[in-house]
Every structure is written in structure tokens, then in C-alpha cells.
Amino acid sequence: MSSKPSKQRKYYFNAPLHRIGVMMSAHLSDKLREELGIRSLPVRKGDKVRVVRGDIKYRLKEGKVIRVDRKKRRIYIEGITRKKADGTEIPVPIHPSKVEIVEINRDDEERMKIIERRRAGEAS
């Protein structure tokens, strides 16, 4: 890959869907990292996350992911909203790199298989 910023942006915005999923990853909290034995995971709906960077109004707030928008490459978190001019509240889009996963949705068997596979890869 090139080190030119323009080509990096081109790659980012023209990436295929399977690459976008990887780009939408977030670090795990220290506790979860120790428990699972991996550093990061793609964010999914139902995960509990904590905002660690960004606007001071939202920093250190926790909530469940209510929507993952792959087209805009943003996630929407329960409880993090802003008011529009007409008074209606809308969820604030946040980039996945600005959050850390505090708790994962363990109901998804496919995801647990992915975690096991990655854990086995790290051990060898």
C-alpha cells in the first residue's frame, strides 16, 4: 500500500464491503482483552461500548450499539443523542475507532467461533 495520504483516502472510501467490516473495528477494554486473549473486534449491534475520544459531551459515556452504518462507517449508541433545531432528538454518529468495547454480545455463535479462531492463531 502507498504512504500517500490521497491514496490512503481513496483506498478507504473505495474499499470493498469485506474490508469495511475490518475497518469498523474497535479495541477491547483491558478486562475483556485479558478474558478473550485478543486486542480488537469489529463492532456489532448489541455490543456495549464506551466513548474514549471525541466531543467532551460524549466522552466516557457507555451504551449499547443500536445501529452500525457500514456505508457511512459510523456506529450509533443508545443514549448518545443531540437535539435538532425543531427539538427532535437524533442519535449521534461516532467512528468505531473512538470507542472501546466493554461488553460483547455473546448470543452470536458465529462471532464466538471467530474469537476462538483468532485466539488459537495468537497462541501458535
DABELWO-V631780 format. One line per field, one symbol per residue. psi: psi as a letter, one per 40 degrees, with the letter a starting at -180 (. if undefined). burial: I if it has 16 or more other C-alpha atoms within 10 Angstrom, else O. A space follows every 10 residues. Layout:
BEGIN
psi = ???
burial = ???
END
This chain:
BEGIN
psi = iiehdddddd ddeeiidddd dddfiiiiid ddddddeidi ihhiheihih heiahddehe iiiihdihhd defiihhheg iihideeihi ihhhhdeeii hdhihedhdd dddddddddd ddd.
burial = OOOOOOOOOO OOOOOOOOOI IOIIIIIIIO OIOOOOIIOI IIIIOIIIII IIOOOOOIOO IIIIIIIIOO OOIIIIIIII OOOOOOOOOO IIIIIIIIII IIIIOOOOOO IOOOIOOOOO OOOO
END
